[in-house]
Amino acid sequence: MASLLHRLRDTIHGLAHPYRPERYYMRGPGPKWQAKHGLART
């Protein structure tokens, strides 16, 4: 019973707070940073 309640709680929490780390993944410096530091875009 406790296991079922934990799974239910985790499911509800996942629906209420859908954190998706891939949406916030940084891919490196942007074009303004590159322009400021004199790096050419490849």
mmCIF file of the N, C-alpha and C atoms, coordinates in Angstrom:
data_MODEL
# 
_entry.id   MODEL 
# 
loop_
_atom_site.group_PDB 
_atom_site.id 
_atom_site.type_symbol 
_atom_site.label_atom_id 
_atom_site.label_alt_id 
_atom_site.label_comp_id 
_atom_site.label_asym_id 
_atom_site.label_entity_id 
_atom_site.label_seq_id 
_atom_site.pdbx_PDB_ins_code 
_atom_site.Cartn_x 
_atom_site.Cartn_y 
_atom_site.Cartn_z 
_atom_site.occupancy 
_atom_site.B_iso_or_equiv 
_atom_site.pdbx_formal_charge 
_atom_site.auth_seq_id 
_atom_site.auth_comp_id 
_atom_site.auth_asym_id 
_atom_site.auth_atom_id 
_atom_site.pdbx_PDB_model_num 
ATOM 1   N N  . MET A 1 1  ? 0.819  -1.199 0.000   1.00 0.00 ? 1  MET A N  1 
ATOM 2   C CA . MET A 1 1  ? 0.000  0.000  0.000   1.00 0.00 ? 1  MET A CA 1 
ATOM 3   C C  . MET A 1 1  ? 0.863  1.262  0.000   1.00 0.00 ? 1  MET A C  1 
ATOM 4   N N  . ALA A 1 2  ? 1.912  1.245  0.778   1.00 0.00 ? 2  ALA A N  1 
ATOM 5   C CA . ALA A 1 2  ? 2.797  2.406  0.852   1.00 0.00 ? 2  ALA A CA 1 
ATOM 6   C C  . ALA A 1 2  ? 3.457  2.663  -0.502  1.00 0.00 ? 2  ALA A C  1 
ATOM 7   N N  . SER A 1 3  ? 3.843  1.586  -1.181  1.00 0.00 ? 3  SER A N  1 
ATOM 8   C CA . SER A 1 3  ? 4.465  1.722  -2.502  1.00 0.00 ? 3  SER A CA 1 
ATOM 9   C C  . SER A 1 3  ? 3.495  2.364  -3.492  1.00 0.00 ? 3  SER A C  1 
ATOM 10  N N  . LEU A 1 4  ? 2.252  1.960  -3.440  1.00 0.00 ? 4  LEU A N  1 
ATOM 11  C CA . LEU A 1 4  ? 1.235  2.531  -4.317  1.00 0.00 ? 4  LEU A CA 1 
ATOM 12  C C  . LEU A 1 4  ? 1.046  4.020  -4.031  1.00 0.00 ? 4  LEU A C  1 
ATOM 13  N N  . LEU A 1 5  ? 1.029  4.383  -2.767  1.00 0.00 ? 5  LEU A N  1 
ATOM 14  C CA . LEU A 1 5  ? 0.861  5.795  -2.404  1.00 0.00 ? 5  LEU A CA 1 
ATOM 15  C C  . LEU A 1 5  ? 2.061  6.630  -2.858  1.00 0.00 ? 5  LEU A C  1 
ATOM 16  N N  . HIS A 1 6  ? 3.264  6.077  -2.754  1.00 0.00 ? 6  HIS A N  1 
ATOM 17  C CA . HIS A 1 6  ? 4.456  6.800  -3.209  1.00 0.00 ? 6  HIS A CA 1 
ATOM 18  C C  . HIS A 1 6  ? 4.416  7.015  -4.721  1.00 0.00 ? 6  HIS A C  1 
ATOM 19  N N  . ARG A 1 7  ? 4.019  5.993  -5.459  1.00 0.00 ? 7  ARG A N  1 
ATOM 20  C CA . ARG A 1 7  ? 3.930  6.134  -6.917  1.00 0.00 ? 7  ARG A CA 1 
ATOM 21  C C  . ARG A 1 7  ? 2.859  7.142  -7.309  1.00 0.00 ? 7  ARG A C  1 
ATOM 22  N N  . LEU A 1 8  ? 1.735  7.115  -6.611  1.00 0.00 ? 8  LEU A N  1 
ATOM 23  C CA . LEU A 1 8  ? 0.666  8.068  -6.889  1.00 0.00 ? 8  LEU A CA 1 
ATOM 24  C C  . LEU A 1 8  ? 1.121  9.494  -6.591  1.00 0.00 ? 8  LEU A C  1 
ATOM 25  N N  . ARG A 1 9  ? 1.806  9.675  -5.470  1.00 0.00 ? 9  ARG A N  1 
ATOM 26  C CA . ARG A 1 9  ? 2.315  11.001 -5.112  1.00 0.00 ? 9  ARG A CA 1 
ATOM 27  C C  . ARG A 1 9  ? 3.320  11.495 -6.154  1.00 0.00 ? 9  ARG A C  1 
ATOM 28  N N  . ASP A 1 10 ? 4.227  10.624 -6.588  1.00 0.00 ? 10 ASP A N  1 
ATOM 29  C CA . ASP A 1 10 ? 5.223  11.009 -7.596  1.00 0.00 ? 10 ASP A CA 1 
ATOM 30  C C  . ASP A 1 10 ? 4.565  11.351 -8.927  1.00 0.00 ? 10 ASP A C  1 
ATOM 31  N N  . THR A 1 11 ? 3.535  10.620 -9.299  1.00 0.00 ? 11 THR A N  1 
ATOM 32  C CA . THR A 1 11 ? 2.818  10.902 -10.541 1.00 0.00 ? 11 THR A CA 1 
ATOM 33  C C  . THR A 1 11 ? 2.130  12.260 -10.479 1.00 0.00 ? 11 THR A C  1 
ATOM 34  N N  . ILE A 1 12 ? 1.467  12.537 -9.382  1.00 0.00 ? 12 ILE A N  1 
ATOM 35  C CA . ILE A 1 12 ? 0.781  13.828 -9.228  1.00 0.00 ? 12 ILE A CA 1 
ATOM 36  C C  . ILE A 1 12 ? 1.804  14.964 -9.216  1.00 0.00 ? 12 ILE A C  1 
ATOM 37  N N  . HIS A 1 13 ? 2.917  14.754 -8.528  1.00 0.00 ? 13 HIS A N  1 
ATOM 38  C CA . HIS A 1 13 ? 3.954  15.789 -8.486  1.00 0.00 ? 13 HIS A CA 1 
ATOM 39  C C  . HIS A 1 13 ? 4.513  16.032 -9.894  1.00 0.00 ? 13 HIS A C  1 
ATOM 40  N N  . GLY A 1 14 ? 4.727  14.975 -10.662 1.00 0.00 ? 14 GLY A N  1 
ATOM 41  C CA . GLY A 1 14 ? 5.236  15.113 -12.023 1.00 0.00 ? 14 GLY A CA 1 
ATOM 42  C C  . GLY A 1 14 ? 4.284  15.867 -12.931 1.00 0.00 ? 14 GLY A C  1 
ATOM 43  N N  . LEU A 1 15 ? 3.000  15.696 -12.730 1.00 0.00 ? 15 LEU A N  1 
ATOM 44  C CA . LEU A 1 15 ? 2.011  16.412 -13.550 1.00 0.00 ? 15 LEU A CA 1 
ATOM 45  C C  . LEU A 1 15 ? 1.889  17.869 -13.129 1.00 0.00 ? 15 LEU A C  1 
ATOM 46  N N  . ALA A 1 16 ? 2.022  18.134 -11.840 1.00 0.00 ? 16 ALA A N  1 
ATOM 47  C CA . ALA A 1 16 ? 1.858  19.496 -11.330 1.00 0.00 ? 16 ALA A CA 1 
ATOM 48  C C  . ALA A 1 16 ? 3.106  20.344 -11.562 1.00 0.00 ? 16 ALA A C  1 
ATOM 49  N N  . HIS A 1 17 ? 4.293  19.708 -11.577 1.00 0.00 ? 17 HIS A N  1 
ATOM 50  C CA . HIS A 1 17 ? 5.562  20.428 -11.715 1.00 0.00 ? 17 HIS A CA 1 
ATOM 51  C C  . HIS A 1 17 ? 6.402  19.767 -12.794 1.00 0.00 ? 17 HIS A C  1 
ATOM 52  N N  . PRO A 1 18 ? 6.030  19.960 -14.037 1.00 0.00 ? 18 PRO A N  1 
ATOM 53  C CA . PRO A 1 18 ? 6.740  19.257 -15.117 1.00 0.00 ? 18 PRO A CA 1 
ATOM 54  C C  . PRO A 1 18 ? 8.086  19.914 -15.463 1.00 0.00 ? 18 PRO A C  1 
ATOM 55  N N  . TYR A 1 19 ? 9.125  19.632 -14.705 1.00 0.00 ? 19 TYR A N  1 
ATOM 56  C CA . TYR A 1 19 ? 10.451 20.163 -14.991 1.00 0.00 ? 19 TYR A CA 1 
ATOM 57  C C  . TYR A 1 19 ? 11.094 19.348 -16.098 1.00 0.00 ? 19 TYR A C  1 
ATOM 58  N N  . ARG A 1 20 ? 11.491 20.004 -17.140 1.00 0.00 ? 20 ARG A N  1 
ATOM 59  C CA . ARG A 1 20 ? 12.133 19.343 -18.260 1.00 0.00 ? 20 ARG A CA 1 
ATOM 60  C C  . ARG A 1 20 ? 13.530 19.944 -18.426 1.00 0.00 ? 20 ARG A C  1 
ATOM 61  N N  . PRO A 1 21 ? 14.577 19.282 -17.927 1.00 0.00 ? 21 PRO A N  1 
ATOM 62  C CA . PRO A 1 21 ? 15.918 19.857 -17.998 1.00 0.00 ? 21 PRO A CA 1 
ATOM 63  C C  . PRO A 1 21 ? 16.394 20.116 -19.420 1.00 0.00 ? 21 PRO A C  1 
ATOM 64  N N  . GLU A 1 22 ? 15.930 19.329 -20.391 1.00 0.00 ? 22 GLU A N  1 
ATOM 65  C CA . GLU A 1 22 ? 16.390 19.545 -21.763 1.00 0.00 ? 22 GLU A CA 1 
ATOM 66  C C  . GLU A 1 22 ? 15.939 20.890 -22.325 1.00 0.00 ? 22 GLU A C  1 
ATOM 67  N N  . ARG A 1 23 ? 14.901 21.488 -21.757 1.00 0.00 ? 23 ARG A N  1 
ATOM 68  C CA . ARG A 1 23 ? 14.451 22.800 -22.217 1.00 0.00 ? 23 ARG A CA 1 
ATOM 69  C C  . ARG A 1 23 ? 15.405 23.907 -21.793 1.00 0.00 ? 23 ARG A C  1 
ATOM 70  N N  . TYR A 1 24 ? 16.232 23.635 -20.771 1.00 0.00 ? 24 TYR A N  1 
ATOM 71  C CA . TYR A 1 24 ? 17.127 24.654 -20.230 1.00 0.00 ? 24 TYR A CA 1 
ATOM 72  C C  . TYR A 1 24 ? 18.588 24.320 -20.505 1.00 0.00 ? 24 TYR A C  1 
ATOM 73  N N  . TYR A 1 25 ? 18.825 23.403 -21.396 1.00 0.00 ? 25 TYR A N  1 
ATOM 74  C CA . TYR A 1 25 ? 20.187 22.983 -21.707 1.00 0.00 ? 25 TYR A CA 1 
ATOM 75  C C  . TYR A 1 25 ? 20.920 24.090 -22.447 1.00 0.00 ? 25 TYR A C  1 
ATOM 76  N N  . MET A 1 26 ? 22.058 24.468 -21.919 1.00 0.00 ? 26 MET A N  1 
ATOM 77  C CA . MET A 1 26 ? 22.851 25.525 -22.561 1.00 0.00 ? 26 MET A CA 1 
ATOM 78  C C  . MET A 1 26 ? 23.766 24.911 -23.607 1.00 0.00 ? 26 MET A C  1 
ATOM 79  N N  . ARG A 1 27 ? 23.790 25.490 -24.785 1.00 0.00 ? 27 ARG A N  1 
ATOM 80  C CA . ARG A 1 27 ? 24.579 24.952 -25.878 1.00 0.00 ? 27 ARG A CA 1 
ATOM 81  C C  . ARG A 1 27 ? 25.879 25.703 -26.085 1.00 0.00 ? 27 ARG A C  1 
ATOM 82  N N  . GLY A 1 28 ? 26.197 26.640 -25.229 1.00 0.00 ? 28 GLY A N  1 
ATOM 83  C CA . GLY A 1 28 ? 27.444 27.387 -25.359 1.00 0.00 ? 28 GLY A CA 1 
ATOM 84  C C  . GLY A 1 28 ? 27.164 28.867 -25.487 1.00 0.00 ? 28 GLY A C  1 
ATOM 85  N N  . PRO A 1 29 ? 28.217 29.653 -25.620 1.00 0.00 ? 29 PRO A N  1 
ATOM 86  C CA . PRO A 1 29 ? 28.071 31.102 -25.718 1.00 0.00 ? 29 PRO A CA 1 
ATOM 87  C C  . PRO A 1 29 ? 27.281 31.517 -26.957 1.00 0.00 ? 29 PRO A C  1 
ATOM 88  N N  . GLY A 1 30 ? 26.503 32.545 -26.806 1.00 0.00 ? 30 GLY A N  1 
ATOM 89  C CA . GLY A 1 30 ? 25.698 33.042 -27.915 1.00 0.00 ? 30 GLY A CA 1 
ATOM 90  C C  . GLY A 1 30 ? 26.452 34.014 -28.794 1.00 0.00 ? 30 GLY A C  1 
ATOM 91  N N  . PRO A 1 31 ? 25.792 34.540 -29.808 1.00 0.00 ? 31 PRO A N  1 
ATOM 92  C CA . PRO A 1 31 ? 26.472 35.424 -30.759 1.00 0.00 ? 31 PRO A CA 1 
ATOM 93  C C  . PRO A 1 31 ? 26.952 36.734 -30.141 1.00 0.00 ? 31 PRO A C  1 
ATOM 94  N N  . LYS A 1 32 ? 26.267 37.266 -29.149 1.00 0.00 ? 32 LYS A N  1 
ATOM 95  C CA . LYS A 1 32 ? 26.729 38.509 -28.517 1.00 0.00 ? 32 LYS A CA 1 
ATOM 96  C C  . LYS A 1 32 ? 28.034 38.283 -27.759 1.00 0.00 ? 32 LYS A C  1 
ATOM 97  N N  . TRP A 1 33 ? 28.134 37.157 -27.067 1.00 0.00 ? 33 TRP A N  1 
ATOM 98  C CA . TRP A 1 33 ? 29.362 36.851 -26.335 1.00 0.00 ? 33 TRP A CA 1 
ATOM 99  C C  . TRP A 1 33 ? 30.511 36.672 -27.317 1.00 0.00 ? 33 TRP A C  1 
ATOM 100 N N  . GLN A 1 34 ? 30.250 35.978 -28.422 1.00 0.00 ? 34 GLN A N  1 
ATOM 101 C CA . GLN A 1 34 ? 31.299 35.745 -29.419 1.00 0.00 ? 34 GLN A CA 1 
ATOM 102 C C  . GLN A 1 34 ? 31.750 37.048 -30.057 1.00 0.00 ? 34 GLN A C  1 
ATOM 103 N N  . ALA A 1 35 ? 30.802 37.945 -30.338 1.00 0.00 ? 35 ALA A N  1 
ATOM 104 C CA . ALA A 1 35 ? 31.158 39.235 -30.923 1.00 0.00 ? 35 ALA A CA 1 
ATOM 105 C C  . ALA A 1 35 ? 31.982 40.064 -29.935 1.00 0.00 ? 35 ALA A C  1 
ATOM 106 N N  . LYS A 1 36 ? 31.630 40.036 -28.674 1.00 0.00 ? 36 LYS A N  1 
ATOM 107 C CA . LYS A 1 36 ? 32.331 40.801 -27.661 1.00 0.00 ? 36 LYS A CA 1 
ATOM 108 C C  . LYS A 1 36 ? 33.766 40.303 -27.485 1.00 0.00 ? 36 LYS A C  1 
ATOM 109 N N  . HIS A 1 37 ? 33.964 39.010 -27.573 1.00 0.00 ? 37 HIS A N  1 
ATOM 110 C CA . HIS A 1 37 ? 35.285 38.429 -27.337 1.00 0.00 ? 37 HIS A CA 1 
ATOM 111 C C  . HIS A 1 37 ? 36.069 38.182 -28.623 1.00 0.00 ? 37 HIS A C  1 
ATOM 112 N N  . GLY A 1 38 ? 35.543 38.617 -29.747 1.00 0.00 ? 38 GLY A N  1 
ATOM 113 C CA . GLY A 1 38 ? 36.278 38.564 -31.002 1.00 0.00 ? 38 GLY A CA 1 
ATOM 114 C C  . GLY A 1 38 ? 36.411 37.181 -31.607 1.00 0.00 ? 38 GLY A C  1 
ATOM 115 N N  . LEU A 1 39 ? 35.468 36.307 -31.349 1.00 0.00 ? 39 LEU A N  1 
ATOM 116 C CA . LEU A 1 39 ? 35.532 34.975 -31.935 1.00 0.00 ? 39 LEU A CA 1 
ATOM 117 C C  . LEU A 1 39 ? 34.660 34.910 -33.180 1.00 0.00 ? 39 LEU A C  1 
ATOM 118 N N  . ALA A 1 40 ? 35.234 34.350 -34.229 1.00 0.00 ? 40 ALA A N  1 
ATOM 119 C CA . ALA A 1 40 ? 34.473 34.200 -35.474 1.00 0.00 ? 40 ALA A CA 1 
ATOM 120 C C  . ALA A 1 40 ? 33.572 32.984 -35.361 1.00 0.00 ? 40 ALA A C  1 
ATOM 121 N N  . ARG A 1 41 ? 32.410 33.095 -35.941 1.00 0.00 ? 41 ARG A N  1 
ATOM 122 C CA . ARG A 1 41 ? 31.479 31.970 -35.940 1.00 0.00 ? 41 ARG A CA 1 
ATOM 123 C C  . ARG A 1 41 ? 31.860 30.989 -37.029 1.00 0.00 ? 41 ARG A C  1 
ATOM 124 N N  . THR A 1 42 ? 31.875 29.713 -36.682 1.00 0.00 ? 42 THR A N  1 
ATOM 125 C CA . THR A 1 42 ? 32.281 28.700 -37.679 1.00 0.00 ? 42 THR A CA 1 
ATOM 126 C C  . THR A 1 42 ? 31.089 28.005 -38.260 1.00 0.00 ? 42 THR A C  1 
# 
